[in-house]
Amino acid sequence: MNKQTSELMVADDAVVMMGGSAPAMLPAALPDTAKMQMIRMFRDPYVLDKQERAELVQQLREAVALEPQVAELRVLLGMALCVDLDAQAGMEELRGAVEVDPENFLARLKFGEILMRLRVCAQAAEETQIAAQLATNAVQAELARRQAATLRTMQREGIERGGYGGKVLSMMDRIGKLFTRGERNESQAPVVLHSR
């Protein structure tokens, strides 16, 4: 997962999605230092250095271990893992948040988002649709709508891992490379005509 992807995972919208101000939205099980780092991360995903990200992930892991049934903690851990460029672990935590609380808007939306970023568009669209149905305010509904629109664009343009469009683009890219390679070889090789 690249830095652009991690930035999208922790947009300021995360504060609004859970409802309320930043400190109020963070679960009580989270230590104060982790809360402050999360707030900083929400404002700018690049602000935490490697050591701070590792500490935040560790504190979130401990909080999840203490309260494994709190979906919001798992969502925060998943987001922090994405910022720490560990997309696979982040996806597993977000999947776990959905399993713990299938009716959690944020868990569904963020799980859909990471799937979208990893170009698993069909499943991402399904999670985003569920999130849209779970939205309880206009801001949540708008976030789900925007994510769904992005997914539709990706699917229309064939940007999907393993999808038909992705295969076509890959094949066209390979054909283009063959033509480019062929043009270089033709300019270097003499032309030989065969007659029968």
C-alpha positions in Angstrom: 0.0 0.0 0.0 1.4 3.4 -0.9 1.3 6.6 1.0 -1.5 8.0 -1.2 -3.7 5.0 -0.2 -2.8 5.5 3.5 -3.7 9.1 3.3 -7.2 8.3 1.9 -7.8 5.8 4.7 -7.6 8.5 7.4 -9.2 11.6 5.9 -10.7 14.2 8.2 -14.0 12.6 7.4 -13.2 9.8 9.9 -13.8 12.3 12.7 -17.2 13.2 11.4 -18.2 9.6 10.5 -18.1 8.4 14.0 -20.0 11.4 15.2 -18.8 14.2 17.4 -15.5 15.8 18.1 -12.2 14.0 17.7 -11.5 13.2 21.4 -15.1 12.2 22.0 -15.2 9.8 19.1 -12.2 7.8 20.3 -13.0 4.8 22.5 -12.3 5.1 26.2 -10.1 2.0 26.1 -7.5 4.0 24.1 -4.7 5.5 26.2 -4.4 9.3 26.0 -1.1 9.2 24.1 -2.7 7.0 21.5 -5.7 9.3 21.2 -3.4 12.3 20.6 -1.5 10.4 17.9 -4.8 9.3 16.3 -6.0 12.9 16.2 -2.6 13.9 14.6 -2.9 11.1 12.1 -6.5 12.1 11.2 -5.2 15.6 10.4 -2.2 14.5 8.4 -1.2 10.8 7.9 2.3 11.8 7.2 2.9 13.6 10.5 3.7 10.5 12.5 7.3 9.2 12.1 8.0 5.5 11.9 8.5 5.1 15.6 5.3 6.9 16.5 3.3 4.8 14.0 4.8 1.6 15.6 3.9 2.8 19.1 0.3 3.7 17.9 -0.2 0.3 16.3 1.1 -1.4 19.5 -1.2 0.7 21.7 -4.2 0.0 19.5 -3.3 -3.8 19.4 -3.3 -3.7 23.3 -6.6 -1.9 23.4 -8.2 -4.4 20.9 -6.9 -7.3 23.1 -8.5 -5.7 26.1 -11.8 -5.0 24.4 -12.0 -7.3 21.3 -15.8 -6.7 20.8 -15.4 -2.9 20.3 -15.5 -2.6 16.5 -14.4 1.0 16.5 -11.0 0.0 18.1 -10.5 -2.5 15.3 -11.3 0.1 12.7 -8.8 2.5 14.2 -6.2 -0.3 14.3 -6.9 -1.1 10.7 -6.5 2.5 9.7 -3.3 2.9 11.7 -1.9 -0.3 10.0 -2.7 1.2 6.6 -0.9 4.4 7.5 2.0 2.2 8.6 1.9 0.7 5.1 0.7 -2.8 6.2 -2.4 -3.1 4.1 -2.9 -6.8 4.6 -3.0 -6.6 8.4 -5.1 -3.4 8.1 -7.6 -5.3 5.9 -7.8 -8.2 8.3 -8.6 -5.8 11.2 -11.2 -4.0 9.2 -12.7 -7.4 8.3 -12.7 -8.3 12.0 -14.5 -5.0 12.8 -17.3 -6.0 10.3 -17.5 -9.5 11.8 -17.7 -8.0 15.4 -20.4 -5.5 14.5 -22.0 -6.0 11.0 -24.2 -3.0 11.6 -21.3 -0.6 12.1 -21.2 2.1 9.4 -17.6 3.0 9.8 -16.4 -0.6 9.8 -18.3 -1.3 6.6 -17.2 1.9 4.9 -13.5 1.5 5.8 -13.5 -2.2 4.9 -15.1 -1.2 1.5 -12.5 1.6 1.1 -9.5 -0.7 1.6 -10.9 -3.2 -0.8 -11.4 -0.4 -3.3 -7.8 0.8 -2.8 -6.7 -2.8 -3.4 -8.9 -2.9 -6.5 -11.2 -5.7 -5.3 -14.1 -3.6 -6.7 -17.1 -6.0 -6.6 -16.7 -6.8 -2.9 -15.8 -3.1 -2.2 -19.1 -2.0 -3.9 -21.0 -4.5 -1.8 -19.5 -3.2 1.5 -20.1 0.4 0.4 -23.7 -0.3 -0.4 -24.2 -1.8 3.1 -22.5 1.2 4.6 -24.8 3.5 2.7 -27.8 1.7 4.1 -26.4 2.0 7.6 -25.7 5.7 7.3 -27.4 7.7 10.1 -26.7 11.2 9.0 -26.2 13.3 5.9 -22.4 13.3 6.2 -22.2 9.5 6.4 -24.6 9.2 3.5 -22.4 11.6 1.4 -19.2 9.7 2.2 -20.8 6.4 1.2 -22.2 8.0 -2.0 -18.8 9.4 -2.9 -17.1 6.1 -2.4 -19.7 4.3 -4.4 -19.2 6.8 -7.3 -15.5 6.2 -7.2 -16.1 2.5 -7.4 -18.4 2.8 -10.3 -15.8 4.9 -12.2 -13.1 2.3 -11.4 -15.4 -0.5 -12.6 -16.4 1.3 -15.8 -12.7 2.0 -16.6 -11.7 -1.6 -15.9 -9.6 -0.8 -12.9 -10.2 -4.0 -11.0 -7.8 -6.7 -9.8 -8.5 -9.8 -11.8 -11.4 -8.1 -13.6 -12.1 -8.3 -17.4 -11.1 -4.7 -17.9 -7.9 -5.1 -16.0 -7.0 -8.1 -18.2 -7.7 -6.2 -21.3 -5.6 -3.2 -20.2 -2.8 -5.6 -19.2 -3.0 -7.4 -22.6 -3.0 -4.0 -24.5 0.1 -2.9 -22.5 1.9 -6.1 -23.4 1.0 -5.7 -27.1 2.2 -2.1 -27.0 5.5 -3.2 -25.6 5.8 -5.8 -28.4 5.2 -3.1 -31.1 7.7 -0.8 -29.4 10.3 -3.6 -29.2 9.5 -4.6 -32.8 10.0 -1.0 -34.1 13.4 -0.9 -32.4 14.4 -4.2 -33.9 13.2 -3.2 -37.4 15.3 -0.1 -37.4 18.4 -2.1 -36.5 17.8 -5.2 -38.7 18.0 -5.2 -42.5 14.8 -5.8 -44.4 14.7 -9.2 -46.1 12.0 -9.9 -48.6 11.1 -13.5 -49.4 9.6 -14.3 -52.8 8.0 -17.5 -53.9 
